[in-house]
């Protein structure tokens, strides 16, 4: 009896070689070491660390997180240690073999660019992901990712500030994700991450007030997966740069769906809260799918969605 060889799960994202196509998503894995007691991070494709600002940032007051059907709503507001502490303490604590993507967040384009400059050339850093779902103070609070002109300026400034591979994490709260994807590609982005959380609201009817002190929050988890798949599919048809898909991935088949829609890699986020080993189980699920379908490589899945006759 001939034994079928194990499928090749390696992937590439913006020139970064990954052991598997599965990364941990920003904001859900802290700075990586928090999950070390539960899994060997080196078995994953990489991690996207918690979003960084120039100075340490304190998040919103509680209540700032609540459960929803098939997901969660959060308004933590990107609390973080700041870029300098990350470079001095958090990044060196991670395995050298692990591809680490730094995520950045700010309220002004110049400050985004400065964070990128400080990250540029940091030992052990593989790439930068720009969180574009943040309010632009000078534009009256609209998200960078919702304004084509602001998104173009942001991408251009960050591209000029770093030599590292640059991914723009797109907001789903837009009319045309394809348009936003093309803007980023045109301004020099090496890849796109999508989607970020969908803006939502929960009401505590007994107290007659919003469940979150901030009123609005980011909806994540399986509830947004159909939205995320649609947007990855549309972006993949609009641009040639690689995509990293996310949004409610909880299993191997979930991840395979994103690969079929055109993502070169995926990120596992909210599921990590209920199961710290979820990302590893997603890796195993992709491998199982490849075995069942006699695929030698997971890369064969990328963009392989078939149309109905």
C-alpha positions as CSV (number, residue, x, y, z in Angstrom):
1,X,0.0,0.0,0.0
2,X,1.4,3.4,-1.0
3,X,1.4,6.0,1.6
4,X,0.3,9.4,0.4
5,X,2.9,12.1,1.2
6,X,2.0,14.8,3.6
7,X,0.7,18.0,1.9
8,X,3.0,21.0,1.7
9,X,1.4,23.7,3.9
10,X,4.0,26.4,3.3
11,X,2.8,29.8,2.0
12,X,4.2,33.1,1.0
13,X,2.7,36.5,1.8
14,X,4.3,39.6,0.4
15,X,7.6,37.9,0.0
16,X,7.6,36.5,3.6
17,X,7.9,32.7,3.7
18,X,5.4,31.1,6.1
19,X,5.5,27.5,7.5
20,X,1.7,27.4,7.1
21,X,-0.9,29.8,5.7
22,X,-2.3,30.4,9.2
23,X,-1.4,33.4,11.4
24,X,-2.7,34.8,14.6
25,X,-4.7,38.0,14.2
26,X,-3.8,41.3,15.7
27,X,-5.5,42.2,19.0
28,X,-6.4,38.6,19.8
29,X,-3.0,37.1,20.6
30,X,-1.5,40.0,22.6
31,X,2.2,40.1,21.8
32,X,2.4,36.4,21.2
33,X,4.0,35.2,24.4
34,X,0.6,35.2,26.1
35,X,-0.3,32.1,24.1
36,X,3.0,30.3,24.6
37,X,1.6,28.1,27.5
38,X,-1.0,26.7,25.1
39,X,0.8,26.1,21.8
40,X,4.2,26.3,20.0
41,X,4.0,29.5,18.0
42,X,6.6,28.1,15.6
43,X,4.0,25.7,14.3
44,X,2.0,28.5,12.9
45,X,2.7,30.7,9.8
46,X,3.3,33.7,12.0
47,X,1.6,36.2,14.3
48,X,0.3,39.8,13.8
49,X,1.1,41.5,17.1
50,X,-1.3,43.9,18.9
51,X,-1.6,47.2,17.2
52,X,1.1,49.8,18.2
53,X,1.0,53.6,18.6
54,X,3.8,56.0,19.2
55,X,3.2,56.2,22.9
56,X,1.6,53.7,25.3
57,X,-2.2,53.9,25.0
58,X,-4.9,53.2,27.6
59,X,-8.1,51.8,26.1
60,X,-11.7,52.7,26.8
61,X,-13.3,52.3,30.2
62,X,-15.5,49.1,30.7
63,X,-17.8,47.8,29.8
64,X,-15.9,47.5,26.6
65,X,-16.6,43.9,25.4
66,X,-19.8,41.9,25.1
67,X,-20.9,38.7,23.5
68,X,-23.2,38.6,20.5
69,X,-24.9,35.8,18.5
70,X,-22.0,33.9,16.8
71,X,-19.4,36.6,17.8
72,X,-18.4,39.4,20.1
73,X,-18.5,43.2,20.1
74,X,-15.5,45.1,21.4
75,X,-14.5,48.7,22.0
76,X,-11.2,48.2,23.8
77,X,-9.8,51.0,21.6
78,X,-6.4,49.4,20.8
79,X,-4.8,49.6,24.2
80,X,-1.0,48.9,23.8
81,X,2.5,49.4,25.2
82,X,3.7,51.7,22.5
83,X,6.2,51.0,19.7
84,X,9.4,51.5,21.7
85,X,8.4,49.1,24.5
86,X,7.4,46.6,21.8
87,X,10.8,46.8,20.1
88,X,12.7,46.7,23.4
89,X,10.7,44.0,25.3
90,X,8.0,42.2,23.3
91,X,9.7,41.4,20.0
92,X,12.9,39.9,21.5
93,X,10.8,37.6,23.6
94,X,9.4,35.8,20.5
95,X,11.0,32.8,18.8
96,X,13.5,33.9,16.1
97,X,12.0,31.4,13.6
98,X,8.5,32.9,13.9
99,X,7.5,35.5,11.3
100,X,6.3,38.5,13.2
101,X,4.1,41.1,11.6
102,X,3.8,44.4,13.5
103,X,0.4,46.2,13.4
104,X,0.3,50.0,13.6
105,X,-2.5,52.4,14.5
106,X,-2.6,56.1,14.9
107,X,-4.9,59.1,14.5
108,X,-2.7,61.2,12.0
109,X,-0.8,60.2,8.9
110,X,2.5,61.6,10.2
111,X,2.3,59.6,13.3
112,X,1.5,56.4,11.4
113,X,4.6,57.1,9.3
114,X,6.8,57.6,12.4
115,X,5.7,54.3,13.9
116,X,6.7,52.6,10.6
117,X,10.1,54.4,10.7
118,X,10.8,53.1,14.2
119,X,9.8,49.5,13.1
120,X,11.9,49.7,9.9
121,X,14.8,47.3,10.1
122,X,14.0,45.9,13.6
123,X,15.6,42.5,14.0
124,X,13.1,39.7,13.8
125,X,10.3,41.7,12.2
126,X,9.0,40.3,9.0
127,X,6.4,42.9,7.8
128,X,4.1,45.7,8.9
129,X,0.3,45.7,8.8
130,X,-1.4,49.1,8.8
131,X,-4.7,49.2,10.7
132,X,-6.7,51.6,8.5
133,X,-9.9,51.3,10.5
134,X,-9.0,54.2,12.8
135,X,-10.5,57.7,13.1
136,X,-8.7,60.4,11.2
137,X,-8.6,63.3,13.6
138,X,-7.9,66.0,10.9
139,X,-10.7,64.7,8.8
140,X,-13.4,64.9,11.4
141,X,-13.1,61.4,12.8
142,X,-13.9,59.4,9.7
143,X,-12.0,56.1,9.4
144,X,-8.9,56.3,7.2
145,X,-10.2,53.2,5.4
146,X,-13.5,54.8,4.6
147,X,-12.1,57.8,2.8
148,X,-10.3,57.1,-0.6
149,X,-8.1,60.2,-0.4
150,X,-7.1,59.6,3.2
151,X,-6.4,55.9,2.5
152,X,-4.2,56.8,-0.5
153,X,-2.3,59.4,1.6
154,X,-1.9,56.9,4.5
155,X,-0.6,54.1,2.2
156,X,1.8,56.5,0.4
157,X,3.3,57.9,3.6
158,X,3.8,54.5,5.2
159,X,5.3,53.1,2.0
160,X,7.8,55.9,2.1
161,X,8.6,55.3,5.8
162,X,9.6,51.6,5.6
163,X,11.4,49.1,3.5
164,X,9.6,46.2,5.2
165,X,6.7,44.5,3.3
166,X,3.6,46.6,3.9
167,X,0.0,45.3,4.2
168,X,-3.0,47.5,4.6
169,X,-5.8,46.1,6.8
170,X,-9.0,47.3,5.1
171,X,-12.2,48.4,6.8
172,X,-15.3,46.6,5.8
173,X,-17.4,49.7,6.5
174,X,-17.2,50.9,2.9
175,X,-19.3,50.8,-0.3
176,X,-16.7,49.3,-2.5
177,X,-13.9,47.1,-1.1
178,X,-12.5,46.7,-4.6
179,X,-12.0,50.5,-5.0
180,X,-10.1,50.6,-1.7
181,X,-8.0,47.6,-2.6
182,X,-7.0,49.2,-5.9
183,X,-6.1,52.5,-4.1
184,X,-3.7,50.6,-1.8
185,X,-2.2,48.7,-4.6
186,X,-1.6,51.9,-6.6
187,X,0.1,53.6,-3.7
188,X,2.6,50.8,-3.3
189,X,1.1,48.4,-0.7
190,X,2.7,44.9,-1.0
191,X,-0.5,43.2,0.2
192,X,-3.9,43.6,1.9
193,X,-5.4,42.2,5.1
194,X,-9.2,41.9,5.2
195,X,-11.5,42.3,6.8
196,X,-11.3,44.3,10.0
197,X,-14.3,44.2,12.4
198,X,-17.7,45.4,11.3
199,X,-19.1,48.3,13.2
200,X,-22.0,47.3,15.4
201,X,-24.1,48.0,18.5
202,X,-25.7,46.0,21.3
203,X,-28.4,47.3,23.6
204,X,-29.1,46.2,27.2
205,X,-32.9,46.5,27.1
206,X,-33.3,46.0,30.9
207,X,-31.1,49.0,31.6
208,X,-32.1,50.8,28.4
209,X,-28.6,51.7,27.6
210,X,-25.9,50.5,25.2
211,X,-24.1,47.4,26.3
212,X,-20.7,49.1,25.7
213,X,-19.8,52.4,27.3
214,X,-18.4,53.5,23.9
215,X,-21.9,52.7,22.4
216,X,-20.4,51.3,19.2
217,X,-17.9,48.5,18.8
218,X,-16.2,46.1,16.4
219,X,-18.2,43.0,15.6
220,X,-16.0,39.9,15.0
221,X,-16.4,36.1,15.0
222,X,-18.3,33.7,12.8
223,X,-21.2,36.2,12.3
224,X,-19.1,38.2,9.9
225,X,-17.5,35.3,7.9
226,X,-19.9,35.6,4.9
227,X,-19.2,39.3,4.7
228,X,-15.4,38.7,4.9
229,X,-15.5,36.0,2.2
230,X,-17.5,38.3,-0.1
231,X,-14.9,41.1,0.3
232,X,-11.9,38.8,-0.1
233,X,-13.5,37.5,-3.3
234,X,-14.1,41.0,-4.6
235,X,-10.7,42.3,-3.7
236,X,-8.9,39.3,-5.3
237,X,-10.6,40.1,-8.6
238,X,-9.6,43.8,-8.3
239,X,-5.9,43.6,-7.5
240,X,-2.8,41.5,-8.2
241,X,-1.1,41.9,-4.8
242,X,-1.6,39.1,-2.3
243,X,-4.4,39.0,0.3
244,X,-4.5,37.8,3.9
245,X,-8.1,36.9,4.8
246,X,-9.8,37.0,8.2
247,X,-13.2,37.2,9.7
248,X,-14.8,34.4,11.8
249,X,-12.3,31.6,10.9
250,X,-12.9,28.8,13.3
251,X,-12.0,25.6,11.4
252,X,-10.0,24.2,8.6
253,X,-12.9,24.4,6.1
254,X,-13.4,28.0,7.1
255,X,-9.8,28.8,6.2
256,X,-10.0,26.8,2.9
257,X,-13.0,28.9,1.9
258,X,-10.8,32.1,2.2
259,X,-8.0,30.4,0.2
260,X,-10.4,29.4,-2.5
261,X,-11.7,33.0,-2.7
262,X,-8.2,34.3,-3.4
263,X,-6.4,34.7,0.0
264,X,-2.8,33.5,0.1
265,X,-2.9,33.3,3.9
266,X,-5.5,33.7,6.7
267,X,-5.6,35.0,10.3
268,X,-7.4,33.4,13.2
269,X,-8.7,35.9,15.8
270,X,-11.8,35.8,17.9
271,X,-11.9,32.0,18.1
272,X,-8.6,32.1,20.1
273,X,-10.5,33.6,23.0
274,X,-12.6,30.4,23.4
275,X,-9.9,28.0,22.3
276,X,-6.2,29.2,22.6
277,X,-5.2,26.3,20.2
278,X,-7.7,27.2,17.5
279,X,-5.1,28.4,15.0
280,X,-3.3,25.0,15.2
281,X,-6.5,23.2,14.8
282,X,-7.2,25.3,11.7
283,X,-3.7,24.3,10.3
284,X,-4.6,20.6,10.9
285,X,-7.9,21.1,9.2
286,X,-6.3,22.5,6.1
287,X,-3.9,19.6,6.0
288,X,-6.8,17.1,6.3
289,X,-8.7,18.9,3.5
290,X,-5.6,18.6,1.3
291,X,-5.3,14.8,2.1
292,X,-9.0,14.2,1.3
293,X,-8.8,16.0,-2.0
294,X,-5.4,14.5,-3.0
295,X,-3.7,18.0,-3.1
296,X,0.1,18.0,-2.7
297,X,0.1,21.7,-1.6
298,X,-2.2,24.1,0.1
299,X,-1.1,26.7,-2.4
300,X,-3.2,24.8,-5.0
301,X,-6.3,26.1,-3.2
302,X,-5.5,29.8,-3.6
303,X,-8.0,31.4,-6.0
304,X,-9.3,28.0,-7.1
305,X,-13.0,28.8,-6.6
306,X,-15.0,27.4,-9.5
307,X,-18.0,29.2,-11.0
308,X,-21.3,27.6,-11.7
309,X,-22.0,26.7,-15.3
